[in-house]
């Protein structure tokens, strides 16, 4: 399900979105906004996880996960 919303963006951001669509890097302005919001959601979740780790200390069993995660492609965001 989706909802239609209205947003006001600076001209330069709209121009950038239009450039992405014109060069087939995005299918629509809406897809650019959705992709940006998904990235922001992931960033917020990562920040939350980091705060939890910082509050509760180190987890030796997670050692080595950062290099593995750094090499993981997030193709669903491309």
Wavefront OBJ file of the C-alpha trace (Angstrom):
o trace
v 0.000 0.000 0.000
v 1.168 3.529 -0.559
v 0.045 7.036 0.297
v 0.276 10.100 -1.839
v 1.868 13.083 -0.121
v 2.904 16.557 -1.128
v 6.382 17.817 -0.346
v 8.106 21.094 -1.107
v 11.763 20.753 -2.090
v 14.417 23.231 -3.151
v 14.732 23.699 -6.908
v 18.205 22.178 -6.988
v 16.952 18.931 -5.439
v 14.093 18.699 -7.919
v 16.539 19.379 -10.760
v 18.753 16.594 -9.415
v 15.815 14.191 -9.253
v 14.831 15.094 -12.812
v 18.395 14.448 -13.939
v 18.299 10.987 -12.348
v 15.056 10.211 -14.142
v 16.300 11.613 -17.466
v 19.428 9.441 -17.319
v 17.450 6.308 -16.360
v 19.017 6.175 -12.906
v 15.517 6.374 -11.426
v 12.086 5.610 -12.779
v 10.351 8.642 -11.295
v 10.652 11.454 -8.788
v 8.649 9.324 -6.388
v 11.163 6.486 -6.685
v 14.002 8.895 -5.848
v 12.167 10.115 -2.750
v 11.284 6.552 -1.696
v 14.889 5.416 -2.124
v 16.159 8.392 -0.101
v 13.654 7.689 2.673
v 14.616 4.008 2.764
v 18.266 4.999 3.140
v 17.343 7.426 5.922
v 15.366 4.709 7.676
v 18.351 2.362 7.491
v 20.628 5.117 8.792
v 18.313 5.716 11.743
v 18.201 1.986 12.524
v 21.988 1.781 12.365
v 22.303 4.789 14.690
v 19.885 3.144 17.114
v 21.887 -0.083 17.020
v 25.106 1.822 17.595
v 23.589 3.590 20.606
v 22.535 0.236 22.054
v 26.028 -1.186 21.565
v 27.586 1.922 23.096
v 25.299 1.723 26.121
v 25.649 -1.979 26.822
v 29.283 -2.511 25.912
v 31.277 -4.718 23.631
v 30.063 -7.974 22.204
v 33.067 -10.178 21.375
v 30.870 -12.538 19.360
v 30.248 -9.681 16.907
v 33.947 -9.132 16.252
v 34.647 -9.378 12.557
v 31.130 -8.392 11.545
v 32.080 -4.839 10.592
v 34.511 -5.889 7.837
v 31.951 -8.370 6.523
v 29.175 -5.776 6.597
v 31.395 -3.189 4.916
v 31.762 -5.532 1.956
v 28.038 -6.193 1.630
v 26.420 -4.583 -1.373
v 23.062 -2.954 -0.707
v 21.742 -3.547 -4.203
v 18.151 -2.957 -3.128
v 19.077 0.692 -2.609
v 20.568 1.204 -6.052
l 1 2 3 4 5 6 7 8 9 10 11 12 13 14 15 16 17 18 19 20 21 22 23 24 25 26 27 28 29 30 31 32 33 34 35 36 37 38 39 40 41 42 43 44 45 46 47 48 49 50 51 52 53 54 55 56 57 58 59 60 61 62 63 64 65 66 67 68 69 70 71 72 73 74 75 76 77 78
